[in-house]
């Protein structure tokens, strides 16, 4: 048997499993009392779907791919409104 690596393009389903709105930072008279800003955030699961069968791919994807998908998910949430 012979194996080789190749690149394929697949349609996947991205599920937003958790989301939170960011908070603005607050400056106080002393830096140690100040509160840092927190950005909007979400967690996702990425699925390959074929008929009624689903295979989770999240842990197999490169970090930069997951980051891009999380940004897309946040954009979708913000476009959908509150």
Protein Blocks (a to p, Z undefined) as FASTA:
>chain_A
ZZdddddddddddddfbdcddddddddfblklpccdddddddddddddehjbccdfklmp
cfklmmmmmmmmmmmmmmnoZZ
